[in-house]
């Protein structure tokens, strides 16, 4: 039963991260103020396509490090 709970927990975190990314991308792409960003691109592009993926990568790294666990999905070892 413990494995099932861990799998459910990992699936929820994956779903949360996916929803965060989609909502962040849509929010930055459609609701950002007009103007130029630090790199010279339009601000909406920098926020949604440059900075948000960097933040998401850091969040995913943290979740994999602290939330996800190794789970043995195999049966008995035959060796």
PyMOL commands that set and color helices and strands:
alter all, ss='L'
color gray80, all
select helices_A, chain A and resi 2-31+43-66
alter helices_A, ss='H'
color red, helices_A
deselect
rebuild
show_as cartoon
